[in-house]
Amino acid sequence: DGQRSSAFEQMAFAVEMQPGLEMELEFISLVAAAGEYEDAIERLTRLEERFPGNPELRRARAIVLLQADDIPGATAEFTRLLSEAYFVEECFWYLGQLALQANDFPQAIRYFERISSESWLLRAQQGISQAYLGLGKPELAIQTLQTFAAANPKRTFDTLPMQADLLMAMGRRDEALQIIETSLEYKPWDTQLWLYRGAVHEEAGQYDQAIKAFAKAVEFGPDNATALNALGYTLTIATRRYEEAEGYISRALEFEPDNPAIMDSMGW
């Protein structure tokens, strides 16, 4: 809520009431989330003096370094943890992400392919798909997700939005829409899916269908500023229903008064 000092005071009180490594790590996570990376590292260093060689602390240091964009430092810490067999699956995933950032797509695939635990497997497949896309192989990117979905039916839904993104990037709009239709069969109340469907129709100039999709998004997310703005803006540019559009955009501004995209819609 922007009240940084109050947040730190609350966490300091929590640490005082429940001292221990777990709460100290929570404090460090809060400090890092606030962008105070040097302070977070200093706190970690002091804790490491009290708990030398503790893998939880080394993991926390690696994550803070990653948040601070110290890519070499983060890579070194995750590699060290991996060499000592701590947080193995998590290390493979972070190292894969770091390889993606460095555009070392083959190395990223090698890291992601070594992940096998259920909790990290979907993210690993998404990482492999991103790497194939980086290599200019979108068909393999989609195939990776489809193969995973076929082998893990309970996780199918989780792969669908990314499949749709890939198809859109390849200009295969109709196939992307079919994926969204399938997704809506799983979750017909999902505001984000209706927004996605509306955006695809709008991009194709199919404004009547876009308005219907955005109206559904507002129906299921009446307090969603993005949905309200999307419907209001599309009504503005595609119809003469300006008073109705103003109502939706005004509501969006109530939720996000400083959002420039919503201000732009109101201007139009």
C-alpha positions in Angstrom: 0.0 0.0 0.0 3.0 2.3 -0.2 3.6 2.4 3.5 7.1 1.0 3.5 8.1 2.1 7.0 4.9 0.6 8.5 5.6 -2.7 6.7 9.1 -2.9 8.1 7.9 -2.1 11.6 5.3 -4.8 11.4 7.8 -7.4 10.2 10.3 -6.3 12.9 7.7 -6.8 15.5 6.9 -10.3 14.1 10.6 -11.2 14.3 10.7 -10.0 17.8 7.6 -12.0 18.8 8.7 -15.1 16.9 12.5 -15.1 16.6 14.1 -17.7 14.4 15.6 -18.3 11.0 12.3 -18.7 9.2 11.0 -15.3 10.3 14.3 -13.7 9.6 14.1 -15.0 6.0 10.6 -13.5 5.7 12.0 -10.2 6.8 14.8 -10.4 4.1 12.2 -11.3 1.5 10.2 -8.2 2.4 13.3 -6.0 2.3 14.3 -7.4 -1.1 10.7 -6.9 -2.4 11.1 -3.3 -1.5 14.2 -3.0 -3.7 16.6 -2.6 -0.7 19.0 -5.3 -2.0 22.1 -4.1 -0.2 20.3 -4.2 3.1 18.9 -7.6 2.3 22.4 -8.9 1.5 23.8 -7.4 4.7 21.1 -9.1 6.8 21.9 -12.4 5.0 25.6 -12.0 5.8 24.9 -11.5 9.5 22.7 -14.5 9.5 25.3 -16.6 7.7 27.8 -15.8 10.5 25.3 -17.2 13.0 24.3 -20.2 10.7 27.4 -21.0 8.6 26.8 -23.2 5.5 23.0 -23.1 5.9 21.5 -23.9 2.5 18.3 -21.9 3.1 20.4 -18.8 3.5 22.4 -19.5 0.3 19.1 -20.1 -1.5 17.8 -16.7 -0.2 21.1 -15.0 -1.3 20.8 -16.5 -4.8 17.2 -15.2 -5.1 18.1 -11.7 -3.8 21.0 -11.5 -6.2 18.6 -12.5 -9.0 16.1 -9.8 -8.0 19.0 -7.3 -7.9 19.9 -8.3 -11.5 23.3 -9.6 -10.4 23.1 -12.4 -12.9 26.7 -13.8 -12.5 26.3 -13.8 -8.7 22.9 -15.5 -8.8 24.2 -18.1 -11.3 27.2 -18.9 -9.1 25.0 -19.3 -6.0 22.4 -21.6 -7.8 25.3 -23.6 -9.4 26.9 -24.1 -6.0 23.6 -25.2 -4.4 23.1 -27.6 -7.3 26.6 -29.1 -6.9 25.8 -29.9 -3.3 22.4 -31.3 -4.2 20.3 -28.7 -2.4 17.0 -27.5 -3.9 17.9 -29.4 -7.1 14.7 -28.9 -9.1 14.4 -25.3 -8.1 18.0 -24.7 -9.1 17.5 -26.3 -12.5 14.5 -24.0 -13.1 16.3 -20.8 -12.0 19.4 -21.7 -14.0 17.2 -22.4 -17.0 15.6 -19.0 -16.6 19.0 -17.3 -16.4 20.0 -19.1 -19.5 16.9 -17.8 -21.3 17.8 -14.3 -20.2 21.2 -14.8 -21.7 19.7 -16.1 -24.9 21.5 -19.4 -24.4 18.5 -21.4 -25.5 20.1 -24.8 -25.9 21.5 -24.6 -22.3 18.1 -23.5 -21.0 16.5 -26.6 -22.6 19.2 -28.8 -21.0 18.4 -27.4 -17.6 14.7 -27.6 -18.0 14.8 -31.1 -19.3 16.4 -32.3 -16.1 13.3 -31.3 -14.0 11.0 -34.1 -13.1 9.2 -33.2 -9.9 5.5 -32.4 -10.2 5.7 -29.0 -8.6 8.2 -27.7 -11.2 7.3 -29.8 -14.2 4.8 -27.5 -15.9 7.1 -24.4 -15.5 9.9 -26.5 -17.0 7.8 -27.4 -20.0 6.9 -23.7 -20.4 10.6 -22.8 -20.2 11.4 -25.4 -22.9 8.7 -23.9 -25.1 10.1 -20.4 -24.6 13.6 -21.7 -25.5 12.3 -23.3 -28.8 10.6 -20.0 -29.6 13.9 -18.2 -29.0 15.6 -20.6 -31.4 13.0 -19.7 -34.1 11.2 -23.1 -33.8 7.6 -22.2 -32.9 6.3 -25.6 -34.0 8.5 -27.3 -31.5 7.4 -24.8 -28.9 3.8 -25.7 -29.4 4.5 -29.4 -29.7 6.3 -29.4 -26.3 3.2 -28.0 -24.6 0.8 -30.3 -26.5 2.9 -33.4 -25.7 2.9 -32.4 -22.0 -0.8 -31.8 -22.0 -1.5 -35.2 -23.6 0.6 -36.9 -21.0 -0.8 -34.9 -18.1 -4.6 -34.4 -18.7 -5.1 -32.7 -15.4 -2.6 -29.9 -16.4 -4.0 -29.4 -19.9 -5.8 -26.1 -19.0 -2.5 -24.6 -17.7 -0.9 -25.0 -21.1 -3.7 -23.6 -23.2 -3.0 -19.8 -22.8 0.6 -20.2 -23.8 -0.4 -22.3 -26.8 -2.7 -19.5 -27.8 0.0 -16.9 -27.4 2.3 -18.9 -29.6 -0.3 -19.4 -32.3 -1.1 -15.7 -32.3 2.6 -14.9 -32.6 2.7 -17.1 -35.7 -0.3 -15.4 -37.2 -2.6 -18.4 -36.7 -5.5 -16.5 -35.2 -8.2 -19.0 -35.9 -6.3 -21.8 -34.1 -5.6 -19.4 -31.2 -9.3 -18.7 -30.9 -10.1 -22.4 -30.9 -7.6 -22.8 -28.0 -9.4 -20.0 -26.1 -12.8 -21.7 -26.8 -11.4 -24.9 -25.4 -10.1 -23.0 -22.4 -13.5 -21.5 -21.8 -15.0 -25.0 -21.7 -12.8 -25.6 -18.7 -13.5 -22.2 -17.0 -16.4 -20.3 -18.6 -16.2 -17.8 -15.7 -12.6 -16.8 -16.3 -12.4 -13.0 -16.8 -8.9 -13.2 -18.3 -9.9 -15.7 -20.9 -12.9 -13.5 -22.0 -10.5 -10.6 -22.2 -8.1 -12.6 -24.4 -10.9 -13.7 -26.7 -12.1 -10.1 -27.0 -8.6 -8.9 -27.8 -8.2 -11.5 -30.5 -11.5 -10.5 -32.1 -10.6 -6.8 -31.8 -7.3 -7.3 -33.5 -9.1 -9.0 -36.4 -11.6 -6.1 -36.6 -14.4 -8.3 -35.5 -15.8 -5.6 -33.1 -19.3 -7.1 -32.5 -17.7 -10.3 -31.2 -15.1 -8.4 -29.3 -17.7 -6.3 -27.5 -19.6 -9.5 -26.6 -16.4 -11.1 -25.2 -15.5 -7.9 -23.2 -19.1 -7.7 -21.9 -18.7 -11.3 -20.6 -15.4 -10.3 -19.0 -17.2 -7.5 -17.2 -20.0 -9.8 -16.2 -17.6 -12.2 -14.5 -15.2 -9.4 -13.3 -17.4 -6.4 -12.5 -14.5 -4.8 -10.4 -11.8 -5.6 -13.0 -10.5 -2.3 -14.3 -8.9 -3.9 -17.4 -12.2 -5.5 -18.4 -14.2 -2.3 -17.9 -11.7 -0.3 -19.9 -11.6 -2.8 -22.7 -15.4 -2.8 -23.1 -15.6 1.0 -22.8 -12.8 1.7 -25.3 -14.1 -0.8 -27.9 -17.6 0.7 -27.6 -16.0 4.1 -28.2 -14.1 3.2 -31.3 -16.5 0.8 -32.9 -20.0 2.2 -32.0 -21.7 5.4 -31.1 -22.7 4.1 -27.7 -20.6 6.9 -26.0 -22.6 7.3 -22.9 -22.5 3.6 -22.1 -18.8 3.6 -22.9 -18.2 6.5 -20.5 -19.9 4.6 -17.7 -17.6 1.7 -18.0 -14.5 3.8 -18.4 -15.5 6.0 -15.4 -15.9 2.8 -13.3 -12.4 1.7 -14.4 -10.9 5.0 -13.4 -12.5 4.6 -9.9 -10.5 1.4 -9.4 -7.3 2.7 -11.1 -7.4 6.5 -11.3 -3.7 6.8 -12.4 -3.8 4.2 -15.1 -2.7 6.0 -18.4 -4.4 3.5 -20.6 -7.8 4.2 -19.0 -7.1 7.9 -19.1 -6.5 7.5 -22.8 -9.8 5.7 -23.3 -11.6 8.5 -21.5 -9.9 11.0 -23.7 -11.2 9.2 -26.8 
